[in-house]
Amino acid sequence: MRAILILAIVAIVGFFGYQYAAEGRGPSEAVGVLTGATQEAERAAAEAAAEAAAAEEAAAEAAAAAEAQAAEEAAAAEAAAEEATAAAAAAEAEAAAQAAEEAAAQAAAEAEAAAAAAAEEAAAAAEEAVEDATAEVAEAGEDLMSMAGELLTVEGFDADKVTQLVEGSDLSDDMKSLMTTAVDTAKDNPLLLEPVLANIREALGL
């Protein structure tokens, strides 16, 4: 019995010595190995390390995914901003074109109105000028008619005044043209002048 006890003590001392010398474990750890607690702790530590590594890998993957998503969202936001800028520029250009078209239409309308007013004014001025000229011719014709007895003679003949006298008379246009042409032809030829003047006196009823 004593020998068995000694062998048991020697075995225990040898076990603790081996754990301390070969495995680097202290007495408490050696006891843990003896009871199985150390193996359980080591297994739990290994599992925890594996879980930590898996968690770290998952975190890295999540960070990479978040970064990729952020980059994608940033690109989409930039594209949307560019589209909005282009749309705003197009709208501004369209508004400018419409404003220019409206301004051109207004300018054209104003120019047309001004042209119409100018034409109306010019027509009125021309009509007034014709009336004034007609009145002057009539007045001159009346003055010349009072001098017709003298002008329509060879002695009192004045080619310009006789022409004005004929033009201001009530003769037809054809007769006026014929008479003035005859006066122009005969004004330098006394032999032809008397018959021409006689024809004019007869046409005017003098």
QUIPE-V597511 format. One record per backbone hydrogen bond with DSSP energy under -0.5 kcal/mol. CO is the residue of the C=O (numbers start at 0). NH is the residue of the N-H. E is the energy in kcal/mol with one decimal. If there is no record, write none. Layout:
co: [CO;CO]
nh: [NH;NH]
e: [E;E]
//
This chain:
co: [0;1;2;3;4;5;6;7;8;9;10;11;12;13;14;15;16;17;17;18;25;26;27;28;29;30;31;31;31;35;36;37;38;39;40;41;42;43;44;45;46;47;48;49;50;51;52;53;54;55;56;57;58;59;60;61;62;63;64;65;66;67;68;69;70;71;72;73;74;75;76;77;78;79;80;81;82;83;84;85;86;87;88;89;90;91;92;93;94;95;96;97;98;99;100;101;102;103;104;105;106;107;108;109;110;111;112;113;114;115;116;117;118;119;120;121;122;123;124;125;126;127;128;129;130;131;132;133;134;135;136;137;138;139;140;141;142;143;144;146;146;147;149;149;152;157;158;159;160;161;162;163;165;171;172;173;174;175;176;177;178;179;180;181;182;185;188;188;189;191;192;193;194;195;196;197;198;199;200;200;201]
nh: [4;5;6;7;8;9;10;11;12;13;14;15;16;17;18;19;20;21;22;24;29;30;31;32;33;34;35;36;37;39;40;41;42;43;44;45;46;47;48;49;50;51;52;53;54;55;56;57;58;59;60;61;62;63;64;65;66;67;68;69;70;71;72;73;74;75;76;77;78;79;80;81;82;83;84;85;86;87;88;89;90;91;92;93;94;95;96;97;98;99;100;101;102;103;104;105;106;107;108;109;110;111;112;113;114;115;116;117;118;119;120;121;122;123;124;125;126;127;128;129;130;131;132;133;134;135;136;137;138;139;140;141;142;143;144;145;146;146;147;149;150;151;152;155;156;161;162;163;164;165;166;167;168;175;176;177;178;179;180;181;182;183;184;185;186;188;191;192;193;195;196;197;198;199;200;201;202;203;204;205;204]
e: [-2.1;-2.2;-2.4;-2.4;-2.3;-2.6;-2.5;-2.5;-2.8;-2.6;-2.4;-2.6;-2.4;-2.4;-2.5;-2.1;-3.0;-2.7;-1.2;-2.8;-2.8;-2.4;-1.9;-2.6;-2.5;-2.4;-1.6;-1.3;-0.9;-1.6;-2.4;-2.8;-2.5;-2.4;-2.6;-2.4;-2.5;-2.6;-2.6;-2.5;-2.9;-2.7;-2.5;-2.7;-2.9;-2.6;-2.6;-2.8;-2.7;-2.4;-2.6;-2.8;-2.7;-2.5;-2.8;-2.8;-2.5;-2.6;-2.7;-2.6;-2.5;-2.5;-2.8;-2.5;-2.4;-2.5;-2.6;-2.4;-2.6;-2.6;-2.4;-2.4;-2.5;-2.6;-2.5;-2.7;-2.7;-2.5;-2.5;-2.6;-2.6;-2.5;-2.6;-2.6;-2.4;-2.4;-2.6;-2.5;-2.5;-2.6;-2.5;-2.6;-2.6;-2.6;-2.5;-2.5;-2.7;-2.7;-2.5;-2.7;-2.8;-2.7;-2.6;-2.7;-2.8;-2.6;-2.6;-2.8;-2.9;-2.6;-2.7;-3.0;-2.8;-2.4;-2.6;-3.0;-2.8;-2.6;-2.7;-2.8;-2.6;-2.9;-3.1;-3.1;-2.7;-2.8;-3.0;-2.9;-2.9;-3.2;-3.3;-2.6;-2.4;-3.1;-2.8;-1.6;-0.6;-0.8;-0.9;-1.0;-2.8;-2.6;-1.1;-0.5;-0.7;-2.9;-2.3;-2.3;-2.5;-2.5;-2.7;-2.2;-1.3;-2.7;-2.6;-2.3;-2.8;-2.7;-1.9;-2.0;-2.4;-2.3;-2.0;-2.4;-1.4;-1.9;-1.1;-1.9;-1.3;-1.6;-2.8;-2.3;-2.3;-2.0;-2.6;-2.4;-2.5;-2.4;-0.5;-3.2;-0.8]
//
